[in-house]
Amino acid sequence: MKFNLFVLSLLISGQLFAQNPVIKTANGSLEGVTNADKSIRIFKGIPFASPPIGDLRWKAPQAPKNWTGIRKCTEFSASPIQNKPEPFLCWTEEFIAQPEPLSEDCLYLNIWTKAKKTKEKLPVFVWIYGGGLSSGSANCAIYDGEEMAKKGVVFVSINYRVGAFGFMAHPALTKESGHNSSGNYGFLDQIQALKWVQKNISAFGGDPKNVTIAGQSAGSFSVNALVASPLAKGLFHKAIAQSGGLLSGRFSNNLETSELQGEKFMQKVGANSIAELRNKSATEIQKMSNSGFRFGVTLDGYVLPTDLLQHFEKGLFNEVPLLTGWVTGDGTLMGNAPISVEKYEAEAKINFGNKAQTFLNIFTASTDEEAKASKAKLGMFQFAALSSHLWAGFNKKNNSYLYQFSHVPPDKIDFPNYGAFHTAEVPYALHSLQKWKRTWQAVDWDLENKMSSYWVNFAKTGNPNGKDLPEWKAYDKEKGHIMEFGDNTILKEAPFKKELDFLEMAKK
């Protein structure tokens, strides 16, 4: 009876239920929460670097400082400084970073794990968000990792600096770096997060020797950059790149070009030195960066090689098993305005010279409507498909698996249907449809289960195939097997061989 009264007193005080998980990391102990059914332990807002503020603005991330006691890690950190996140076009609130808080102090990560013991050594899945390298956050609803964790991976989502804070280069920054480089701070943040994972993920039941990096759009460009970077060697073992790649050569600048933009930005802000620029408020820097500036990937010779394609051709990249693909709606990101046949043909001559007629035989345009459709298709290849094709071709030692997502999500009441739009595949692949407010049909739940199972299988073994899944054959340039994620999941043989062969030839 005395024991029961003791238990009752604990229940009343709440102490018996105060069993939130506590994990000891290299920097200190932290406390998380468990999900509703107690199957998943969740830790949010874990620092993986020191805040990149003050003198650390536009510098490589520094290791996080140690702490004493138990740090509560139950809420997302601030998102990186960016314009106020707001839904637009097809990207409803589920796809957008939480509107506040925004801060330079943003270098934190989040973990979902079902492991109860450190020795479980579950595969680790590190998610890198999109947003054009100018926006985004790990706290978007569709990046929730609970369901993926239930499928057997330790799911990690990371923040990184974006926009001017993450990617501005400048000659003075190059000089002070010690590496004759500047820009790419957002990529350095990602590398720092992967170093943290290597040091600490075993405490969460993860296997540091089985890490998959994955991302979409700018996150996919980031995965491509990490695979290319000598600084990321050994920090991951598989790669998933969804809708975006650097190998088409259209989305990067050399260091000189990026530095010139940084000089123009400094003039626009009215600063005479990097010290003065560092003394400007983050709000002012962000506001001024909207005046015609867009900061992105720099081939600096330190974080990234100066010739990316040659780097891959020579096999100097971090070769790992690859799962990569695109969405049919990706092409509209390269422009979706009406175009006449005459203008389309003129552009072909400018872009492809004596190969223009061959191009027009493949990307046909007998009417203005067909010209617009062909231009969107070309955009899809230039944004993602060509890079996926080239990357797979360079992957000599490991298999590559390519896909196309063409499924159209169901309508939302009083909202336009944007078709299979850029980013639409993410909630299916990450098993987070329940976070997206639509009236889902059986076909959607089935596709979500198939895609997320492929993604988890790949993270576990480097091969997406598994029980009750249609066979997904590895890609080669001749047979060109591509998995089509539409209303049905079907493996297609060489659906785009002539387009990809032409575009690869045109680059030479």
C-alpha positions in Angstrom: 0.0 0.0 0.0 2.9 2.4 0.8 4.4 1.7 -2.6 1.1 2.5 -4.4 0.9 5.8 -2.4 4.5 6.6 -3.4 3.6 6.0 -7.1 0.5 8.1 -6.7 2.5 10.9 -5.3 4.9 10.8 -8.2 2.0 10.8 -10.7 0.5 13.8 -9.0 3.9 15.7 -9.1 4.5 14.6 -12.7 7.9 13.2 -11.9 7.1 9.7 -13.1 6.2 11.1 -16.5 9.3 13.4 -16.6 11.2 10.8 -18.6 12.1 12.9 -21.7 15.2 11.3 -23.3 18.6 12.7 -22.4 21.6 12.1 -24.7 25.2 12.9 -23.9 27.1 14.4 -26.9 30.7 15.6 -27.3 29.6 19.1 -26.3 27.3 18.3 -23.4 24.0 16.6 -22.5 20.7 17.4 -24.2 17.1 16.6 -23.6 14.5 15.8 -26.2 10.9 14.6 -26.3 9.2 11.4 -27.5 6.4 11.3 -30.1 2.8 10.5 -29.2 3.2 6.7 -29.2 6.6 6.8 -27.5 8.3 5.1 -30.4 10.5 7.9 -31.6 12.9 10.2 -29.7 13.0 13.7 -31.1 15.7 16.3 -30.5 15.4 19.8 -32.1 17.7 22.8 -32.1 21.0 21.0 -31.4 24.0 23.4 -32.1 26.5 21.9 -34.5 28.6 25.2 -34.8 29.1 28.4 -32.9 26.8 31.2 -33.9 28.2 32.8 -37.1 27.8 36.4 -35.9 30.0 39.4 -35.4 33.5 38.6 -36.5 32.4 35.1 -37.6 30.1 36.5 -40.3 31.4 35.3 -43.6 33.8 32.8 -42.0 33.9 29.1 -42.0 31.8 27.7 -39.1 33.5 27.1 -35.8 33.0 24.1 -33.5 30.1 24.6 -31.0 31.0 25.6 -27.4 30.6 23.0 -24.7 27.9 23.5 -22.0 27.2 22.2 -18.6 24.0 20.8 -17.3 21.2 19.5 -19.6 20.3 21.6 -22.6 16.7 21.4 -23.7 16.4 20.6 -27.4 12.7 20.4 -27.8 12.0 23.2 -30.3 13.4 24.2 -33.7 16.0 26.9 -33.7 15.7 30.1 -35.7 15.8 29.8 -39.4 18.6 31.6 -41.3 18.2 35.2 -42.1 16.2 35.6 -45.3 13.2 37.5 -46.6 10.0 36.9 -44.5 8.9 33.4 -45.5 5.5 33.5 -47.1 3.5 31.0 -49.3 3.5 31.7 -53.0 2.2 30.1 -56.1 2.1 26.3 -55.6 4.2 26.4 -52.5 1.7 26.5 -49.7 2.6 27.0 -46.0 3.7 23.4 -45.6 6.6 24.0 -48.0 7.7 27.3 -46.4 10.0 28.0 -43.4 8.2 29.2 -40.3 7.9 33.0 -40.6 9.8 33.6 -37.3 12.2 33.6 -35.7 14.9 34.4 -38.3 18.5 34.9 -37.1 22.1 34.7 -38.1 22.4 32.4 -35.1 20.9 29.5 -37.1 23.4 26.6 -37.2 21.4 23.9 -35.5 20.2 20.4 -36.5 17.3 18.1 -35.6 17.2 14.4 -35.0 14.4 11.8 -35.0 15.4 8.2 -33.9 13.7 5.0 -32.9 16.9 3.6 -31.4 16.9 2.9 -27.7 20.5 1.9 -27.5 23.7 3.3 -29.0 24.8 0.0 -30.4 21.8 -0.3 -32.8 23.8 1.4 -35.6 20.9 2.5 -37.7 21.5 4.1 -41.1 21.7 7.9 -41.0 19.7 10.1 -43.4 20.8 13.8 -43.5 18.3 16.1 -45.2 19.4 19.4 -46.8 16.6 21.8 -47.7 16.0 23.7 -50.9 15.2 27.4 -51.4 17.5 28.6 -54.1 20.4 29.0 -51.7 18.6 32.2 -50.6 15.8 30.9 -48.4 14.6 27.8 -46.6 14.9 26.1 -43.2 14.9 22.6 -41.6 11.6 23.5 -39.8 9.4 23.2 -42.9 6.4 20.9 -42.1 7.1 18.5 -45.0 10.7 17.9 -43.6 9.3 16.3 -40.4 11.3 13.1 -39.8 9.1 11.1 -37.6 7.7 8.6 -40.2 11.1 8.1 -41.8 12.5 7.3 -38.4 9.8 4.7 -37.9 11.0 3.1 -41.1 14.4 2.6 -39.6 16.7 5.5 -40.3 18.0 8.1 -37.9 16.7 11.2 -39.7 18.7 14.4 -39.4 17.7 17.8 -40.8 20.2 20.7 -40.8 20.2 24.4 -41.2 22.8 26.4 -43.2 23.4 30.0 -44.1 21.7 31.3 -47.2 21.7 34.4 -49.4 24.4 37.0 -48.8 25.3 35.5 -45.4 25.9 32.1 -46.9 27.3 32.7 -50.4 28.8 36.2 -50.8 32.4 36.2 -52.0 34.7 39.3 -51.9 38.4 39.8 -52.6 39.0 40.9 -49.0 37.3 37.7 -47.7 39.4 35.7 -50.1 42.6 37.3 -48.7 41.7 36.8 -45.1 40.5 33.2 -45.5 43.9 31.5 -45.6 42.7 29.4 -48.5 42.5 32.0 -51.2 38.8 31.5 -51.4 35.5 33.0 -50.3 31.8 32.4 -50.6 30.3 28.9 -50.2 29.9 29.4 -46.4 26.5 27.6 -46.6 28.3 24.5 -48.0 30.9 24.8 -45.2 28.0 24.8 -42.7 26.8 21.6 -44.3 30.3 20.0 -44.0 30.5 21.1 -40.3 27.1 19.5 -39.7 28.4 16.2 -41.3 31.4 16.4 -39.0 29.1 16.8 -36.0 27.2 13.7 -37.2 30.4 11.7 -37.5 31.3 12.6 -33.9 28.0 12.3 -32.2 25.4 10.3 -34.1 26.3 7.0 -32.5 24.9 8.4 -29.2 21.5 8.5 -31.0 21.8 4.9 -32.3 23.1 5.9 -35.7 25.9 4.5 -37.7 28.5 7.1 -38.6 29.8 4.6 -41.2 26.5 4.6 -43.0 25.4 8.2 -43.7 23.3 9.2 -46.7 23.1 12.9 -47.7 19.9 13.9 -49.4 18.3 17.1 -50.6 16.0 18.7 -53.1 16.4 21.7 -55.4 19.1 23.9 -53.7 19.5 20.9 -51.4 20.2 18.8 -54.4 22.7 21.3 -55.7 24.3 21.0 -52.2 24.5 17.2 -52.4 26.2 17.6 -55.7 28.6 20.1 -54.2 29.4 17.9 -51.2 30.1 15.0 -53.5 32.5 17.2 -55.5 34.2 18.8 -52.4 37.5 17.4 -51.2 36.6 18.9 -47.8 33.6 16.5 -47.5 35.6 13.3 -48.2 34.7 10.4 -45.9 31.8 12.3 -44.2 29.0 10.4 -46.1 28.5 7.1 -47.9 25.5 7.6 -50.2 23.8 10.5 -52.0 20.2 11.4 -53.0 19.9 14.4 -55.2 16.3 15.4 -56.1 15.7 18.1 -58.8 18.9 19.9 -59.3 22.6 19.5 -60.3 25.7 21.4 -61.0 27.1 19.4 -63.9 25.1 21.2 -66.6 27.4 24.1 -65.9 24.6 26.7 -65.7 24.5 27.3 -61.9 27.9 28.4 -60.7 30.4 31.2 -61.1 34.2 31.3 -61.0 35.8 33.1 -58.0 36.5 36.3 -59.9 32.9 36.7 -61.0 31.6 36.0 -57.5 34.1 38.4 -56.0 33.0 41.2 -58.4 29.4 40.8 -57.3 30.6 41.0 -53.7 32.4 44.3 -54.4 29.3 45.7 -56.1 27.2 44.7 -53.1 29.6 46.3 -50.6 29.3 49.6 -52.7 25.5 49.3 -52.6 25.5 48.9 -48.9 27.8 51.8 -48.5 30.6 50.0 -46.6 34.3 50.6 -47.3 35.7 47.4 -45.7 34.6 43.9 -44.6 34.9 45.2 -41.0 32.3 47.9 -41.8 30.1 45.3 -43.6 30.3 43.0 -40.5 29.1 45.9 -38.4 26.0 46.4 -40.4 22.9 44.8 -39.0 21.7 41.5 -40.4 18.4 43.2 -41.3 20.2 45.9 -43.4 22.4 43.3 -45.2 19.3 41.2 -46.1 17.3 44.3 -47.2 20.1 45.5 -49.5 20.7 42.1 -51.0 17.3 42.3 -52.5 18.5 45.1 -54.8 19.3 42.9 -57.8 21.8 40.6 -56.1 21.7 36.8 -56.1 24.5 34.9 -54.4 25.2 31.3 -55.2 27.8 28.6 -56.0 31.4 29.7 -56.4 34.0 27.4 -58.0 36.7 28.7 -55.7 39.3 26.0 -55.9 39.0 25.2 -52.2 35.5 24.1 -51.3 34.8 23.3 -54.9 37.1 22.6 -57.9 37.5 25.3 -60.5 36.4 23.0 -63.2 33.5 20.8 -61.9 32.9 18.7 -65.0 36.6 17.9 -65.4 36.8 17.0 -61.7 34.1 14.4 -62.3 35.5 13.2 -65.6 38.8 12.5 -63.8 37.1 10.6 -61.0 38.3 13.0 -58.4 34.9 13.4 -56.7 33.7 11.5 -53.6 32.1 8.6 -55.5 29.2 6.9 -53.7 26.0 5.1 -54.6 23.6 7.6 -56.1 19.8 8.0 -56.3 18.8 11.0 -58.3 16.0 12.4 -60.5 13.6 15.2 -61.3 10.0 16.3 -61.4 8.3 17.1 -64.7 7.5 20.5 -63.4 11.1 21.4 -62.8 11.3 22.8 -66.4 9.1 25.8 -65.6 11.8 27.1 -63.2 13.9 28.0 -66.3 11.1 30.1 -67.6 7.5 29.4 -68.7 6.5 32.4 -70.7 4.8 31.9 -74.1 7.3 31.8 -77.1 6.8 31.9 -80.8 8.2 29.3 -83.1 10.3 31.9 -84.8 11.9 33.1 -81.5 12.3 29.5 -80.3 14.2 28.6 -83.5 16.3 31.8 -83.2 17.3 30.9 -79.6 18.2 27.4 -80.8 20.7 28.8 -83.3 22.2 31.1 -80.7 22.5 28.3 -78.1 23.5 25.4 -80.3 25.1 26.9 -83.4 25.6 24.3 -86.2 23.9 21.7 -84.0 20.6 23.8 -84.0 18.8 21.7 -86.6 19.6 18.5 -84.7 18.3 20.2 -81.6 15.1 21.2 -83.3 14.6 17.7 -84.6 14.6 16.4 -81.0 13.0 19.3 -79.2 10.4 20.0 -81.9 8.3 23.2 -82.3 5.8 23.2 -85.1 3.4 25.5 -83.2 3.8 28.2 -80.6 2.2 25.9 -78.0 4.7 23.1 -78.9 7.6 25.6 -78.7 6.6 26.5 -75.2 6.3 22.8 -74.2 9.7 22.0 -75.7 11.3 24.9 -74.0 9.9 23.7 -70.6 11.2 20.2 -71.4 14.6 21.6 -72.2 14.5 23.5 -68.9 13.8 20.3 -67.1 16.9 18.7 -68.6 19.1 21.7 -68.0 18.0 22.1 -64.4 18.3 18.5 -63.3 18.0 15.6 -65.8 21.2 16.3 -67.7 23.2 16.6 -64.5 21.7 13.4 -63.2 22.6 11.6 -66.5 26.2 12.9 -66.5 26.7 12.2 -62.8 25.5 8.6 -63.2 27.9 8.1 -66.1 30.8 9.2 -64.0 29.8 6.8 -61.2 32.0 3.9 -62.3 32.4 2.1 -59.0 28.8 2.3 -57.7 25.3 2.0 -59.0 23.1 5.0 -59.8 19.3 5.0 -59.8 17.4 7.6 -61.8 13.7 8.6 -61.5 11.1 11.0 -62.9 8.2 12.1 -60.8 5.1 13.0 -62.8 2.3 12.3 -60.4 -0.1 15.2 -60.0 -1.2 15.7 -56.4 -5.0 16.1 -55.8 -6.7 19.5 -56.0 -7.0 21.8 -53.1 -10.4 23.6 -52.9 -10.3 27.1 -54.4 -6.7 26.7 -55.4 -5.1 26.3 -58.8 -3.7 22.9 -59.7 0.0 23.3 -60.6 0.4 19.7 -61.8 3.6 17.8 -60.8 5.3 20.9 -59.6 8.9 21.5 -58.4 9.1 20.1 -54.8 5.8 18.0 -55.1 7.7 14.8 -54.7 9.3 15.6 -51.3 6.4 14.7 -49.0 6.0 11.4 -50.9 9.7 10.6 -50.6 10.0 11.7 -46.9 6.7 10.0 -45.9 5.2 13.3 -44.7 2.0 13.6 -46.7 0.1 13.9 -43.5 1.8 17.2 -43.0 0.4 18.5 -46.3 -3.2 19.6 -46.2 -4.8 17.9 -49.2 -7.5 15.4 -49.7 -5.3 12.4 -50.3 -6.5 9.4 -52.3 -5.4 5.7 -52.1 -3.0 6.3 -55.1 -1.2 9.0 -53.1 -0.7 6.9 -49.9 0.5 4.0 -52.1 3.0 6.2 -53.9 4.2 7.7 -50.6 4.8 4.2 -49.2 6.7 3.1 -52.3 8.9 6.2 -52.6 9.8 6.4 -48.9 10.5 2.7 -48.9 12.9 3.0 -51.9 14.6 6.0 -50.2 15.0 4.2 -46.8 16.2 1.0 -48.5 18.8 3.0 -50.4 20.0 4.7 -47.2 20.3 1.2 -45.6 22.2 -0.6 -48.4 22.8 1.6 -51.4 20.1 -0.3 -53.3 16.5 1.0 -53.3 15.0 -2.4 -54.1 13.1 -4.4 -51.5 10.1 -6.6 -50.8 6.8 -5.8 -52.5 8.4 -3.0 -54.6 8.7 -2.9 -58.4 12.2 -3.6 -59.5 14.3 -0.5 -60.0 17.3 -1.3 -62.3 20.5 0.6 -62.0 21.1 3.3 -64.7 23.5 3.0 -67.6 23.7 5.3 -70.6 22.7 2.7 -73.1 19.7 1.1 -71.5 18.8 4.3 -69.6 16.4 2.7 -67.1 14.4 5.4 -65.3 11.7 4.8 -62.6 8.6 6.7 -63.4 6.7 7.8 -60.3 3.3 8.7 -61.7 -0.2 7.3 -60.9 1.7 4.0 -61.3 5.3 3.1 -60.5 6.8 1.8 -63.7 10.4 1.2 -64.8 10.9 2.7 -68.3 13.8 1.9 -70.6 15.6 4.9 -72.2 12.6 7.3 -72.3 14.9 10.3 -72.9 18.0 8.7 -74.5 18.0 10.9 -77.6 17.5 14.2 -75.6 20.2 13.3 -73.1 22.7 12.0 -75.7 22.3 15.2 -77.7 22.7 17.5 -74.7 25.7 15.6 -73.5 27.3 15.8 -77.0 26.4 19.5 -77.2 28.5 20.2 -74.1 31.7 18.9 -75.8 
